[in-house]
Amino acid sequence: MTLREKKFYPWVVVGLLWVVALLNYLDRQMLSTMQQNIALDIPALQNAEAFGALMAIFLWVYGVASPFSGAVADRVSRKTLIVGSLGVWSAVTFLMGYCNDFHQLMWLRGIMGISEALYIPSALSLIADYFTGKGRSLAIGLHMTGLYCGQALGGFGSLVATTWSWQATFHWFGIVGVGYAVVLMFLLHEKSDRGAVKTTSASAPVKLKKESVIQSFAVVFSTLAFWVILFFFASSSIPGWATKNWLPTLFHDNLNISMEWAGPMATLTIAVASFIGVIIGGPISDKWVKRNVKGRIYTSAIGLTMMIPALVLIGLAQNAWLSVLAGLCFGVGYGMFDANNMPILCQFVSSRQRAMAYGFMNSIGVIMGAITTQLLGSLAESVGLGLCFAFMGGILIIALALQLIVLKPKYDDIDEEVMAKSADNLEAETVEA
């Protein structure tokens, strides 16, 4: 019996992709923490506007490419896309170590945006296919913790660059990524019965009809539930990106502590708490949905509910302990919420369109992140970061209400509808005979 035929292989897939997720965020985050090191050799990066443009080009390219990368992932081998995207962005990371001017960095950063956009829709839809029964929220949530860890480790880029050099840092992480892509070629496998669902009326799986890209977009966008999912995903992306990019500054300003302490305090608090949220929210969702088909939605709603007061407290607290407590509350809530986005999407969108649908969600989330990051920069002095963070909690109240009122799934996986209809058709044919 080969590895892919083992019962535990779906969890092997989660473990393999966890490392890819870590590298996904680590490689993109390193640049932000190594600005001062790189600026010694590329003076253009000493200009804040130029550095902002360098960071923004990745987000905009990533955001635009995500829906199309998802549509591709619904139609070709996701293994190929995952291995290929990892190989390309790792090669780009390696080449960034040879850059000696600003324009070279801009081009490579844009290419990285395209290659990294191919990963998340492919990875999440692959995991969702492997976990059609129990464990879906936990599996997807554990995978997402790889992103949290990559984000946290990326914060140490400056330390590594100071110890060796920024060029060597890019080179070695690029080599590690390319090497791991080779490992995935042998260990990662596509779901063997992809595009088919087992029925209760026949032993052979039913192959789902293939659709054109335009038809897939039309099916997804004609569903009210998808628009609600898109809204609460985008709404949560606003504070999600705000904490990534501005929370260290907020802690520095509100608590009068140095950035050397504010940075780790912010990133590690959110990362650790989000991991805890996944560990809590994943199993709760997987068990709750067995008793109530809205169990995943309720678990996600609990996460959103925790994030709302946490944002207000993060923004207004002037005490270090209260700020850390608020950060922990936000992180746990975000982890519970994040673990259930794809599982909730599976309740309303077929496996034929999931990668494309999540790709579009990812696109909107990243674009909202780019807008939020820039907007907070302009409002920091006139309004204050604290009030901005508190205001974000109000946006989540609207998202929470829509989530609970509008989303009414009939199945834990919408493809189960195929099984039900297949059984009904067979019964009708039997009666007629």
BATORVO-937512 format. One record per residue (C-alpha): residue number from 1; residue in three letters; y, x, z. Coordinates in steps of 0.25 Angstrom, whole numbers, plus 2048, in hexadecimal, padded with zeros to 3 digits. Last residue first. Layout:
! residues N
<node NUM; 'ALA'; <Y; X; Z>>
...
This chain:
! residues 433
<node 433; 'ALA'; <802; 75D; 7CA>>
<node 432; 'GLU'; <80F; 757; 7CE>>
<node 431; 'VAL'; <80D; 75A; 7DC>>
<node 430; 'THR'; <809; 769; 7DA>>
<node 429; 'GLU'; <815; 76B; 7D1>>
<node 428; 'ALA'; <81E; 766; 7DC>>
<node 427; 'GLU'; <817; 76F; 7E6>>
<node 426; 'LEU'; <819; 77B; 7DD>>
<node 425; 'ASN'; <828; 778; 7DB>>
<node 424; 'ASP'; <82A; 776; 7EA>>
<node 423; 'ALA'; <823; 784; 7ED>>
<node 422; 'SER'; <82C; 78B; 7E3>>
<node 421; 'LYS'; <838; 784; 7E8>>
<node 420; 'ALA'; <835; 789; 7F6>>
<node 419; 'MET'; <832; 797; 7F1>>
<node 418; 'VAL'; <83E; 798; 7E9>>
<node 417; 'GLU'; <847; 793; 7F5>>
<node 416; 'GLU'; <841; 79F; 7FC>>
<node 415; 'ASP'; <84A; 7A8; 7F3>>
<node 414; 'ILE'; <855; 7A3; 7FB>>
<node 413; 'ASP'; <850; 7AC; 807>>
<node 412; 'ASP'; <852; 7A7; 815>>
<node 411; 'TYR'; <852; 799; 80F>>
<node 410; 'LYS'; <85B; 78C; 810>>
<node 409; 'PRO'; <868; 793; 812>>
<node 408; 'LYS'; <874; 78C; 818>>
<node 407; 'LEU'; <880; 795; 817>>
<node 406; 'VAL'; <88D; 78D; 817>>
<node 405; 'ILE'; <890; 78A; 826>>
<node 404; 'LEU'; <88B; 796; 82D>>
<node 403; 'GLN'; <890; 7A1; 823>>
<node 402; 'LEU'; <89D; 799; 820>>
<node 401; 'ALA'; <8A1; 799; 82F>>
<node 400; 'LEU'; <89D; 7A8; 830>>
<node 399; 'ALA'; <8A5; 7AC; 824>>
<node 398; 'ILE'; <8B2; 7A5; 82A>>
<node 397; 'ILE'; <8B0; 7AB; 837>>
<node 396; 'LEU'; <8AE; 7B9; 831>>
<node 395; 'ILE'; <8BC; 7B8; 82B>>
<node 394; 'GLY'; <8C2; 7B6; 839>>
<node 393; 'GLY'; <8BB; 7C2; 83E>>
<node 392; 'MET'; <8C2; 7CA; 833>>
<node 391; 'PHE'; <8CF; 7C7; 83A>>
<node 390; 'ALA'; <8CB; 7CF; 846>>
<node 389; 'PHE'; <8C9; 7DB; 83E>>
<node 388; 'CYS'; <8D7; 7D9; 837>>
<node 387; 'LEU'; <8DD; 7D7; 845>>
<node 386; 'GLY'; <8D8; 7E5; 84A>>
<node 385; 'LEU'; <8DB; 7EC; 83D>>
<node 384; 'GLY'; <8EA; 7EA; 83F>>
<node 383; 'VAL'; <8F3; 7E0; 837>>
<node 382; 'SER'; <8FE; 7E9; 831>>
<node 381; 'GLU'; <8F7; 7F7; 834>>
<node 380; 'ALA'; <8E9; 7F4; 830>>
<node 379; 'LEU'; <8EC; 7EA; 826>>
<node 378; 'SER'; <8EC; 7F3; 81A>>
<node 377; 'GLY'; <8E0; 7FB; 81E>>
<node 376; 'LEU'; <8D9; 7EE; 821>>
<node 375; 'LEU'; <8DB; 7E9; 813>>
<node 374; 'GLN'; <8D5; 7F5; 80D>>
<node 373; 'THR'; <8C8; 7F4; 815>>
<node 372; 'THR'; <8C7; 7E5; 814>>
<node 371; 'ILE'; <8C9; 7E6; 804>>
<node 370; 'ALA'; <8BE; 7F0; 803>>
<node 369; 'GLY'; <8B5; 7E9; 80D>>
<node 368; 'MET'; <8B7; 7DC; 806>>
<node 367; 'ILE'; <8B3; 7E3; 7F9>>
<node 366; 'VAL'; <8A6; 7E8; 800>>
<node 365; 'GLY'; <8A2; 7DB; 805>>
<node 364; 'ILE'; <8A5; 7D4; 7F8>>
<node 363; 'SER'; <89C; 7DE; 7F1>>
<node 362; 'ASN'; <891; 7DD; 7FB>>
<node 361; 'MET'; <891; 7CE; 7FA>>
<node 360; 'PHE'; <890; 7D0; 7EB>>
<node 359; 'GLY'; <884; 7DA; 7EC>>
<node 358; 'TYR'; <87E; 7D0; 7F6>>
<node 357; 'ALA'; <87E; 7C6; 7EB>>
<node 356; 'MET'; <879; 7CF; 7E0>>
<node 355; 'ALA'; <86E; 7D5; 7E9>>
<node 354; 'ARG'; <86A; 7C6; 7ED>>
<node 353; 'GLN'; <869; 7C0; 7DF>>
<node 352; 'ARG'; <85A; 7C0; 7DC>>
<node 351; 'SER'; <857; 7BF; 7EA>>
<node 350; 'SER'; <85D; 7B2; 7EB>>
<node 349; 'VAL'; <86A; 7AF; 7F2>>
<node 348; 'PHE'; <86C; 7A5; 7FE>>
<node 347; 'GLN'; <862; 7A9; 809>>
<node 346; 'CYS'; <862; 7B7; 804>>
<node 345; 'LEU'; <871; 7B8; 806>>
<node 344; 'ILE'; <86E; 7B5; 815>>
<node 343; 'PRO'; <864; 7C1; 815>>
<node 342; 'MET'; <86E; 7CA; 80E>>
<node 341; 'ASN'; <879; 7C7; 818>>
<node 340; 'ASN'; <870; 7C7; 825>>
<node 339; 'ALA'; <870; 7D5; 829>>
<node 338; 'ASP'; <87F; 7D7; 828>>
<node 337; 'PHE'; <882; 7CB; 831>>
<node 336; 'MET'; <87A; 7D0; 83D>>
<node 335; 'GLY'; <880; 7DE; 83A>>
<node 334; 'TYR'; <88E; 7D9; 83A>>
<node 333; 'GLY'; <88C; 7D2; 847>>
<node 332; 'VAL'; <886; 7DE; 84E>>
<node 331; 'GLY'; <892; 7E7; 848>>
<node 330; 'PHE'; <89D; 7DD; 84C>>
<node 329; 'CYS'; <897; 7DC; 85A>>
<node 328; 'LEU'; <896; 7EB; 85B>>
<node 327; 'GLY'; <8A5; 7ED; 856>>
<node 326; 'ALA'; <8AA; 7E3; 860>>
<node 325; 'LEU'; <8A3; 7EA; 86B>>
<node 324; 'VAL'; <8A9; 7F7; 866>>
<node 323; 'SER'; <8B6; 7F1; 866>>
<node 322; 'LEU'; <8B5; 7EB; 873>>
<node 321; 'TRP'; <8B1; 7F9; 879>>
<node 320; 'ALA'; <8BC; 800; 872>>
<node 319; 'ASN'; <8C7; 7F6; 877>>
<node 318; 'GLN'; <8D3; 7F1; 86F>>
<node 317; 'ALA'; <8CB; 7E6; 869>>
<node 316; 'LEU'; <8D2; 7DE; 85E>>
<node 315; 'GLY'; <8CB; 7E1; 851>>
<node 314; 'ILE'; <8BE; 7E4; 856>>
<node 313; 'LEU'; <8BE; 7D8; 85F>>
<node 312; 'VAL'; <8C2; 7CF; 853>>
<node 311; 'LEU'; <8B7; 7D5; 84B>>
<node 310; 'ALA'; <8AD; 7D3; 856>>
<node 309; 'PRO'; <8B1; 7C5; 857>>
<node 308; 'ILE'; <8AD; 7C2; 849>>
<node 307; 'MET'; <8A1; 7CC; 847>>
<node 306; 'MET'; <898; 7C5; 851>>
<node 305; 'THR'; <899; 7B7; 84A>>
<node 304; 'LEU'; <896; 7BE; 83D>>
<node 303; 'GLY'; <889; 7C4; 843>>
<node 302; 'ILE'; <885; 7B6; 848>>
<node 301; 'ALA'; <888; 7B0; 83A>>
<node 300; 'SER'; <87E; 7BA; 834>>
<node 299; 'THR'; <873; 7B6; 83E>>
<node 298; 'TYR'; <877; 7A7; 83B>>
<node 297; 'ILE'; <876; 7AA; 82C>>
<node 296; 'ARG'; <868; 7B1; 82D>>
<node 295; 'GLY'; <863; 7A5; 836>>
<node 294; 'LYS'; <867; 79B; 82C>>
<node 293; 'VAL'; <859; 798; 828>>
<node 292; 'ASN'; <856; 795; 836>>
<node 291; 'ARG'; <849; 799; 83D>>
<node 290; 'LYS'; <844; 7A4; 834>>
<node 289; 'VAL'; <853; 7A8; 831>>
<node 288; 'TRP'; <855; 7AB; 840>>
<node 287; 'LYS'; <84A; 7B5; 840>>
<node 286; 'ASP'; <84F; 7BE; 835>>
<node 285; 'SER'; <85E; 7BB; 839>>
<node 284; 'ILE'; <85B; 7C0; 848>>
<node 283; 'PRO'; <853; 7CC; 842>>
<node 282; 'GLY'; <85F; 7D1; 83A>>
<node 281; 'GLY'; <86A; 7CD; 843>>
<node 280; 'ILE'; <866; 7D6; 84F>>
<node 279; 'ILE'; <862; 7E3; 848>>
<node 278; 'VAL'; <86D; 7E1; 83E>>
<node 277; 'GLY'; <878; 7DF; 849>>
<node 276; 'ILE'; <873; 7EB; 850>>
<node 275; 'PHE'; <875; 7F3; 843>>
<node 274; 'SER'; <883; 7ED; 842>>
<node 273; 'ALA'; <886; 7F1; 850>>
<node 272; 'VAL'; <882; 800; 84D>>
<node 271; 'ALA'; <88B; 800; 840>>
<node 270; 'ILE'; <897; 7F9; 846>>
<node 269; 'THR'; <898; 802; 853>>
<node 268; 'LEU'; <894; 80E; 84B>>
<node 267; 'THR'; <8A0; 80C; 841>>
<node 266; 'ALA'; <8AB; 808; 84B>>
<node 265; 'MET'; <8A8; 812; 856>>
<node 264; 'PRO'; <8A5; 81D; 84C>>
<node 263; 'GLY'; <8B3; 81B; 845>>
<node 262; 'ALA'; <8BB; 819; 852>>
<node 261; 'TRP'; <8B6; 825; 859>>
<node 260; 'GLU'; <8BB; 830; 84F>>
<node 259; 'MET'; <8C6; 826; 84B>>
<node 258; 'SER'; <8CC; 828; 858>>
<node 257; 'ILE'; <8CE; 81D; 862>>
<node 256; 'ASN'; <8DA; 814; 865>>
<node 255; 'LEU'; <8D1; 807; 867>>
<node 254; 'ASN'; <8D8; 7FE; 85D>>
<node 253; 'ASP'; <8DC; 809; 853>>
<node 252; 'HIS'; <8D0; 811; 852>>
<node 251; 'PHE'; <8C7; 805; 854>>
<node 250; 'LEU'; <8CE; 7FF; 848>>
<node 249; 'THR'; <8CD; 80C; 840>>
<node 248; 'PRO'; <8BE; 80D; 842>>
<node 247; 'LEU'; <8BC; 7FE; 83F>>
<node 246; 'TRP'; <8C4; 7FF; 831>>
<node 245; 'ASN'; <8B9; 803; 826>>
<node 244; 'LYS'; <8AC; 7FF; 82B>>
<node 243; 'THR'; <8B1; 7F4; 834>>
<node 242; 'ALA'; <8BA; 7EE; 829>>
<node 241; 'TRP'; <8AE; 7EF; 820>>
<node 240; 'GLY'; <8A6; 7E5; 828>>
<node 239; 'PRO'; <8B2; 7DD; 82C>>
<node 238; 'ILE'; <8B4; 7D9; 81E>>
<node 237; 'SER'; <8A6; 7D9; 81A>>
<node 236; 'SER'; <8A3; 7CE; 823>>
<node 235; 'SER'; <8AC; 7C5; 81B>>
<node 234; 'ALA'; <8A5; 7C9; 80E>>
<node 233; 'PHE'; <897; 7C6; 813>>
<node 232; 'PHE'; <89D; 7B9; 819>>
<node 231; 'PHE'; <8A3; 7B5; 80B>>
<node 230; 'LEU'; <897; 7BA; 803>>
<node 229; 'ILE'; <88D; 7B2; 80B>>
<node 228; 'VAL'; <896; 7A6; 809>>
<node 227; 'TRP'; <897; 7A8; 7FA>>
<node 226; 'PHE'; <888; 7AA; 7FA>>
<node 225; 'ALA'; <886; 79C; 801>>
<node 224; 'LEU'; <88E; 795; 7F7>>
<node 223; 'THR'; <884; 799; 7EC>>
<node 222; 'SER'; <88A; 799; 7DE>>
<node 221; 'PHE'; <88D; 7A8; 7DF>>
<node 220; 'VAL'; <87F; 7AC; 7E1>>
<node 219; 'VAL'; <879; 7A4; 7D5>>
<node 218; 'ALA'; <885; 7A8; 7CC>>
<node 217; 'PHE'; <883; 7B7; 7CF>>
<node 216; 'SER'; <874; 7B6; 7CC>>
<node 215; 'GLN'; <877; 7AF; 7BF>>
<node 214; 'ILE'; <881; 7B9; 7BB>>
<node 213; 'VAL'; <877; 7C4; 7BE>>
<node 212; 'SER'; <86C; 7BE; 7B6>>
<node 211; 'GLU'; <861; 7B7; 7BD>>
<node 210; 'LYS'; <852; 7BA; 7C0>>
<node 209; 'LYS'; <849; 7AF; 7C4>>
<node 208; 'LEU'; <841; 7B1; 7D1>>
<node 207; 'LYS'; <833; 7B5; 7D0>>
<node 206; 'VAL'; <82A; 7AC; 7D8>>
<node 205; 'PRO'; <820; 7B4; 7E0>>
<node 204; 'ALA'; <811; 7B2; 7DE>>
<node 203; 'SER'; <809; 7AB; 7E9>>
<node 202; 'ALA'; <80E; 79D; 7E5>>
<node 201; 'SER'; <814; 791; 7ED>>
<node 200; 'THR'; <81A; 798; 7F9>>
<node 199; 'THR'; <822; 7A1; 7F0>>
<node 198; 'LYS'; <825; 7AF; 7F0>>
<node 197; 'VAL'; <832; 7B4; 7EA>>
<node 196; 'ALA'; <835; 7BD; 7DE>>
<node 195; 'GLY'; <841; 7C5; 7DA>>
<node 194; 'ARG'; <83B; 7D2; 7E1>>
<node 193; 'ASP'; <82C; 7D2; 7E3>>
<node 192; 'SER'; <82A; 7E1; 7E4>>
<node 191; 'LYS'; <837; 7E3; 7EC>>
<node 190; 'GLU'; <83D; 7F0; 7E7>>
<node 189; 'HIS'; <838; 7FD; 7EE>>
<node 188; 'LEU'; <83E; 808; 7F6>>
<node 187; 'LEU'; <835; 814; 7FA>>
<node 186; 'PHE'; <834; 81D; 7ED>>
<node 185; 'MET'; <842; 81B; 7E7>>
<node 184; 'LEU'; <848; 81A; 7F5>>
<node 183; 'VAL'; <844; 829; 7F8>>
<node 182; 'VAL'; <84C; 82D; 7EC>>
<node 181; 'ALA'; <858; 825; 7F0>>
<node 180; 'TYR'; <857; 82C; 7FE>>
<node 179; 'GLY'; <859; 83A; 7F7>>
<node 178; 'VAL'; <865; 835; 7EF>>
<node 177; 'GLY'; <86B; 830; 7FD>>
<node 176; 'VAL'; <868; 83C; 804>>
<node 175; 'ILE'; <86E; 845; 7F9>>
<node 174; 'GLY'; <87B; 83C; 7F9>>
<node 173; 'PHE'; <87C; 83E; 809>>
<node 172; 'TRP'; <87B; 84D; 807>>
<node 171; 'HIS'; <885; 84E; 7FC>>
<node 170; 'PHE'; <890; 845; 802>>
<node 169; 'THR'; <88F; 84C; 810>>
<node 168; 'ALA'; <88F; 85A; 809>>
<node 167; 'GLN'; <89C; 857; 802>>
<node 166; 'TRP'; <8A2; 851; 80E>>
<node 165; 'SER'; <89F; 85E; 815>>
<node 164; 'TRP'; <896; 863; 820>>
<node 163; 'THR'; <89A; 860; 82F>>
<node 162; 'THR'; <8A7; 859; 82A>>
<node 161; 'ALA'; <8A0; 851; 820>>
<node 160; 'VAL'; <895; 84C; 82A>>
<node 159; 'LEU'; <8A0; 848; 834>>
<node 158; 'SER'; <8A8; 841; 829>>
<node 157; 'GLY'; <89C; 839; 824>>
<node 156; 'PHE'; <899; 834; 833>>
<node 155; 'GLY'; <89E; 826; 830>>
<node 154; 'GLY'; <894; 825; 825>>
<node 153; 'LEU'; <88A; 824; 82F>>
<node 152; 'ALA'; <88F; 817; 834>>
<node 151; 'GLN'; <890; 811; 826>>
<node 150; 'GLY'; <882; 816; 823>>
<node 149; 'CYS'; <87D; 810; 830>>
<node 148; 'TYR'; <883; 802; 82D>>
<node 147; 'LEU'; <87E; 802; 81F>>
<node 146; 'GLY'; <870; 806; 824>>
<node 145; 'THR'; <872; 7FA; 82D>>
<node 144; 'MET'; <872; 7F1; 821>>
<node 143; 'HIS'; <863; 7F4; 81F>>
<node 142; 'LEU'; <860; 7EF; 82D>>
<node 141; 'GLY'; <867; 7E3; 82A>>
<node 140; 'ILE'; <860; 7E0; 81D>>
<node 139; 'ALA'; <852; 7E2; 824>>
<node 138; 'LEU'; <856; 7DA; 830>>
<node 137; 'SER'; <85C; 7CE; 828>>
<node 136; 'ARG'; <84F; 7CE; 81F>>
<node 135; 'GLY'; <845; 7D0; 82A>>
<node 134; 'LYS'; <83C; 7C4; 827>>
<node 133; 'GLY'; <839; 7BE; 819>>
<node 132; 'THR'; <83F; 7C3; 80C>>
<node 131; 'PHE'; <840; 7D1; 811>>
<node 130; 'TYR'; <83D; 7DA; 805>>
<node 129; 'ASP'; <847; 7D2; 7FC>>
<node 128; 'ALA'; <852; 7D3; 806>>
<node 127; 'ILE'; <850; 7E2; 807>>
<node 126; 'LEU'; <851; 7E3; 7F8>>
<node 125; 'SER'; <85E; 7DA; 7F8>>
<node 124; 'LEU'; <864; 7E2; 802>>
<node 123; 'ALA'; <862; 7EF; 7FB>>
<node 122; 'SER'; <866; 7EB; 7ED>>
<node 121; 'PRO'; <873; 7E4; 7F2>>
<node 120; 'ILE'; <876; 7F0; 7FB>>
<node 119; 'TYR'; <873; 7FC; 7F1>>
<node 118; 'LEU'; <87A; 7F9; 7E4>>
<node 117; 'ALA'; <888; 7FA; 7EA>>
<node 116; 'GLU'; <885; 808; 7EF>>
<node 115; 'SER'; <884; 80D; 7E0>>
<node 114; 'ILE'; <891; 806; 7DC>>
<node 113; 'GLY'; <89A; 80B; 7E7>>
<node 112; 'MET'; <894; 819; 7E6>>
<node 111; 'ILE'; <899; 819; 7D8>>
<node 110; 'GLY'; <8A7; 816; 7DD>>
<node 109; 'ARG'; <8A6; 820; 7E8>>
<node 108; 'LEU'; <8A2; 82B; 7DD>>
<node 107; 'TRP'; <8AE; 827; 7D4>>
<node 106; 'MET'; <8B8; 827; 7E0>>
<node 105; 'LEU'; <8B2; 835; 7E5>>
<node 104; 'GLN'; <8B4; 83B; 7D8>>
<node 103; 'HIS'; <8C2; 836; 7D7>>
<node 102; 'PHE'; <8C6; 83C; 7E5>>
<node 101; 'ASP'; <8C3; 84A; 7E1>>
<node 100; 'ASN'; <8B9; 855; 7E5>>
<node 99; 'CYS'; <8AC; 84D; 7E5>>
<node 98; 'TYR'; <89F; 855; 7E7>>
<node 97; 'GLY'; <89A; 84E; 7F4>>
<node 96; 'MET'; <89D; 841; 7ED>>
<node 95; 'LEU'; <891; 845; 7E4>>
<node 94; 'PHE'; <887; 843; 7EF>>
<node 93; 'THR'; <88D; 835; 7F3>>
<node 92; 'VAL'; <88C; 831; 7E4>>
<node 91; 'ALA'; <87D; 836; 7E4>>
<node 90; 'SER'; <87B; 82D; 7F0>>
<node 89; 'TRP'; <882; 821; 7EA>>
<node 88; 'VAL'; <879; 823; 7DE>>
<node 87; 'GLY'; <86C; 825; 7E5>>
<node 86; 'LEU'; <86E; 81A; 7EE>>
<node 85; 'SER'; <872; 810; 7E3>>
<node 84; 'GLY'; <865; 814; 7DB>>
<node 83; 'VAL'; <85B; 813; 7E6>>
<node 82; 'ILE'; <861; 805; 7EA>>
<node 81; 'LEU'; <863; 800; 7DB>>
<node 80; 'THR'; <855; 805; 7D7>>
<node 79; 'LYS'; <84F; 7FE; 7E4>>
<node 78; 'ARG'; <856; 7F2; 7E0>>
<node 77; 'SER'; <84F; 7F1; 7D3>>
<node 76; 'VAL'; <857; 7E9; 7C9>>
<node 75; 'ARG'; <85C; 7DA; 7C9>>
<node 74; 'ASP'; <861; 7D6; 7D6>>
<node 73; 'ALA'; <866; 7E4; 7D9>>
<node 72; 'VAL'; <86F; 7E3; 7CC>>
<node 71; 'ALA'; <876; 7D7; 7D1>>
<node 70; 'GLY'; <878; 7DE; 7DE>>
<node 69; 'SER'; <87F; 7EA; 7D8>>
<node 68; 'PHE'; <888; 7E0; 7D0>>
<node 67; 'PRO'; <88C; 7DA; 7DD>>
<node 66; 'SER'; <88F; 7E7; 7E4>>
<node 65; 'ALA'; <896; 7EF; 7D9>>
<node 64; 'VAL'; <8A4; 7E9; 7DC>>
<node 63; 'GLY'; <8A3; 7EB; 7EB>>
<node 62; 'TYR'; <89D; 7F9; 7E9>>
<node 61; 'VAL'; <8A8; 7FD; 7DF>>
<node 60; 'TRP'; <8B3; 7F7; 7E9>>
<node 59; 'LEU'; <8AD; 7FE; 7F5>>
<node 58; 'PHE'; <8AB; 80B; 7EF>>
<node 57; 'ILE'; <8B9; 80C; 7E9>>
<node 56; 'ALA'; <8BF; 808; 7F7>>
<node 55; 'MET'; <8BB; 815; 7FE>>
<node 54; 'LEU'; <8C1; 81E; 7F3>>
<node 53; 'ALA'; <8CD; 815; 7F2>>
<node 52; 'GLY'; <8CF; 816; 801>>
<node 51; 'PHE'; <8CE; 825; 800>>
<node 50; 'ALA'; <8D9; 825; 7F6>>
<node 49; 'GLU'; <8E2; 81C; 7FE>>
<node 48; 'ALA'; <8E0; 825; 80B>>
<node 47; 'ASN'; <8E4; 832; 804>>
<node 46; 'GLN'; <8DC; 83E; 80A>>
<node 45; 'LEU'; <8D1; 83A; 800>>
<node 44; 'ALA'; <8D9; 840; 7F5>>
<node 43; 'PRO'; <8D8; 84E; 7FB>>
<node 42; 'ILE'; <8C9; 850; 7F7>>
<node 41; 'ASP'; <8C4; 85C; 7FE>>
<node 40; 'LEU'; <8CA; 859; 80C>>
<node 39; 'ALA'; <8CA; 84B; 809>>
<node 38; 'ILE'; <8BB; 84B; 809>>
<node 37; 'ASN'; <8BA; 84E; 818>>
<node 36; 'GLN'; <8C5; 844; 81B>>
<node 35; 'GLN'; <8BE; 839; 814>>
<node 34; 'MET'; <8B0; 83C; 819>>
<node 33; 'THR'; <8AF; 82F; 821>>
<node 32; 'SER'; <8B2; 826; 815>>
<node 31; 'LEU'; <8AA; 82D; 80C>>
<node 30; 'MET'; <89D; 82C; 815>>
<node 29; 'GLN'; <89E; 81D; 814>>
<node 28; 'ARG'; <898; 81B; 806>>
<node 27; 'ASP'; <88C; 825; 808>>
<node 26; 'LEU'; <889; 81F; 816>>
<node 25; 'TYR'; <889; 811; 812>>
<node 24; 'ASN'; <87F; 812; 807>>
<node 23; 'LEU'; <877; 81D; 80E>>
<node 22; 'LEU'; <874; 813; 81A>>
<node 21; 'ALA'; <870; 808; 810>>
<node 20; 'VAL'; <867; 812; 809>>
<node 19; 'VAL'; <861; 815; 816>>
<node 18; 'TRP'; <85F; 807; 81A>>
<node 17; 'LEU'; <859; 805; 80C>>
<node 16; 'LEU'; <84C; 80D; 80F>>
<node 15; 'GLY'; <84B; 806; 81D>>
<node 14; 'VAL'; <84C; 7F8; 817>>
<node 13; 'VAL'; <842; 7FB; 80C>>
<node 12; 'VAL'; <839; 800; 817>>
<node 11; 'TRP'; <83B; 7F3; 81E>>
<node 10; 'PRO'; <836; 7EC; 811>>
<node 9; 'TYR'; <82A; 7F6; 811>>
<node 8; 'PHE'; <824; 7F1; 81E>>
<node 7; 'LYS'; <81A; 7E8; 818>>
<node 6; 'LYS'; <815; 7F4; 80F>>
<node 5; 'GLU'; <814; 7F2; 800>>
<node 4; 'ARG'; <820; 7FA; 7FE>>
<node 3; 'LEU'; <81A; 806; 805>>
<node 2; 'THR'; <80D; 806; 7FC>>
<node 1; 'MET'; <800; 800; 800>>
